[in-house]
Amino acid sequence: MLGGGGNIQYGSEFGETSSGVFSFSLNPFIGWFLSDGFALGFGPSFVIVSYFSESTDTHLGLGMDIFMVKYFGSGIFIRGSTGYSLSHTFDSSVYSDDNNAHIIRIIPEVGYAFFLGPNVALKLSLKDTFRIALSDDSTPFYNTTGVFVGFQIFL
């Protein structure tokens, strides 16, 4: 299967201070069915995350995700994915290598595939994204919940 989509999420950062988080991502992917309704796959990820509190920072992340998904006969599916990305922070400070972070993501998802034809589906799902940012200064934890919309072609 081939597919892709994007999502917009809003949530909170849990760490030393609390702030709002807004994120946008694009996620193309490729997967293979291993059995009836069960598939594994991978794909690149492109993420933009903005934090708003006393200061506004924007992070740009590029990475790779792996996933597994189970489709049920009615169009309902559950999906779990995990991934890694390298994120760079853009803010008002002077550029330094300290603005880079390694991000680990865990993403549970549940949704429905609306079939537009025998091999094409429009996917709509609720997605919860847990991010752990690994850096020298701290290891903040981020959680966002949002709606994912995408297309999928079953080959």
C-alpha positions as CSV (number, residue, x, y, z in Angstrom):
1,M,0.0,0.0,0.0
2,L,1.0,3.6,-0.7
3,G,-0.3,6.5,1.2
4,G,0.2,9.8,2.9
5,G,-1.4,12.6,4.6
6,G,-1.0,15.3,7.2
7,N,-2.3,16.4,10.5
8,I,-2.7,19.5,12.6
9,Q,-2.4,19.1,16.4
10,Y,-2.8,21.2,19.5
11,G,-1.6,20.3,22.9
12,S,0.6,21.0,25.9
13,E,4.2,20.6,26.9
14,F,5.0,19.0,30.2
15,G,8.3,19.9,31.7
16,E,9.9,22.7,33.6
17,T,7.3,25.2,32.4
18,S,3.9,24.6,30.7
19,S,3.1,26.0,27.3
20,G,0.8,25.4,24.4
21,V,2.0,23.4,21.4
22,F,0.8,23.6,17.8
23,S,2.1,21.1,15.2
24,F,1.7,20.4,11.5
25,S,3.1,17.3,9.8
26,L,3.3,15.5,6.4
27,N,3.7,11.8,6.4
28,P,4.0,9.8,3.1
29,F,4.4,6.0,3.6
30,I,4.7,2.6,2.0
31,G,3.6,-0.7,3.6
32,W,3.1,-4.4,3.0
33,F,0.3,-6.6,4.1
34,L,1.6,-9.6,6.1
35,S,-1.8,-11.2,6.6
36,D,-5.4,-10.3,6.0
37,G,-5.9,-6.7,7.3
38,F,-2.5,-6.5,9.1
39,A,0.4,-4.4,7.5
40,L,3.8,-3.1,8.4
41,G,5.6,-0.2,6.8
42,F,7.7,2.9,7.0
43,G,7.9,6.5,5.8
44,P,9.6,9.8,6.2
45,S,8.2,12.5,8.4
46,F,8.2,16.3,8.1
47,V,7.1,18.2,11.3
48,I,6.8,21.8,12.2
49,V,6.1,22.5,15.9
50,S,5.5,25.9,17.5
51,Y,5.4,26.5,21.2
52,F,3.7,29.6,22.7
53,S,4.2,30.8,26.2
54,E,6.4,33.6,27.4
55,S,8.5,33.1,24.3
56,T,7.7,31.5,21.0
57,D,10.0,28.8,19.5
58,T,9.5,27.0,16.2
59,H,11.0,23.5,15.6
60,L,11.5,21.9,12.2
61,G,12.0,18.2,12.3
62,L,12.9,15.6,9.6
63,G,12.8,11.9,10.4
64,M,11.6,8.4,9.7
65,D,8.7,6.4,11.2
66,I,7.8,2.7,11.2
67,F,4.2,1.6,11.7
68,M,1.9,-1.4,12.0
69,V,-1.8,-1.2,11.3
70,K,-4.8,-3.5,11.6
71,Y,-7.8,-3.0,9.4
72,F,-11.2,-4.5,10.4
73,G,-13.9,-5.4,7.9
74,S,-16.0,-2.3,8.6
75,G,-13.3,0.2,7.7
76,I,-12.2,0.8,11.3
77,F,-8.4,0.6,11.9
78,I,-5.9,0.9,14.7
79,R,-2.4,1.9,14.0
80,G,0.7,2.3,16.1
81,S,3.9,4.0,14.9
82,T,7.2,5.1,16.4
83,G,9.9,7.2,14.9
84,Y,13.0,9.3,15.2
85,S,13.7,12.8,13.9
86,L,16.3,15.5,14.2
87,S,14.8,18.8,15.1
88,H,16.2,22.3,14.8
89,T,14.9,25.2,16.9
90,F,14.4,28.6,15.4
91,D,14.1,31.4,17.9
92,S,15.3,34.9,18.5
93,S,18.7,33.7,19.9
94,V,21.9,33.4,17.9
95,Y,22.3,30.1,16.0
96,S,24.2,27.4,17.8
97,D,24.3,23.6,17.7
98,D,22.5,23.6,21.0
99,N,19.4,24.4,18.9
100,N,19.3,20.8,17.7
101,A,17.5,18.0,19.4
102,H,16.9,14.3,18.8
103,I,13.1,13.5,19.0
104,I,11.6,10.0,19.7
105,R,7.9,9.7,18.9
106,I,5.3,7.1,19.9
107,I,1.9,7.5,18.1
108,P,-1.2,5.5,18.8
109,E,-4.1,6.1,16.3
110,V,-7.6,5.0,15.7
111,G,-9.7,5.8,12.7
112,Y,-12.0,5.0,9.8
113,A,-11.1,4.3,6.1
114,F,-13.8,5.6,3.7
115,F,-13.3,3.6,0.5
116,L,-13.8,5.8,-2.6
117,G,-13.2,2.8,-4.9
118,P,-12.0,-0.7,-4.6
119,N,-8.4,0.3,-4.0
120,V,-8.5,4.0,-2.8
121,A,-9.5,5.1,0.7
122,L,-9.8,8.4,2.5
123,K,-8.5,8.0,6.1
124,L,-9.8,10.0,9.0
125,S,-8.4,9.3,12.5
126,L,-7.7,10.6,15.9
127,K,-4.0,10.6,16.7
128,D,-2.1,11.1,20.0
129,T,1.5,12.0,19.6
130,F,4.0,11.5,22.5
131,R,7.4,13.1,21.9
132,I,10.5,12.9,24.0
133,A,13.1,15.5,23.1
134,L,16.6,14.3,24.0
135,S,19.1,17.1,24.5
136,D,22.0,18.0,26.8
137,D,20.0,20.5,28.9
138,S,16.8,18.5,29.6
139,T,14.5,15.8,28.3
140,P,11.1,17.4,27.9
141,F,8.0,15.4,27.2
142,Y,5.4,16.6,24.7
143,N,1.9,15.3,24.1
144,T,-0.4,16.5,21.3
145,T,-3.8,15.2,20.2
146,G,-5.2,15.8,16.8
147,V,-7.0,14.7,13.7
148,F,-5.2,13.1,10.8
149,V,-6.5,13.1,7.2
150,G,-4.9,11.1,4.4
151,F,-5.3,9.1,1.3
152,Q,-4.3,5.5,0.8
153,I,-3.9,3.3,-2.3
154,F,-4.1,-0.4,-1.9
155,L,-2.0,-2.2,-4.6
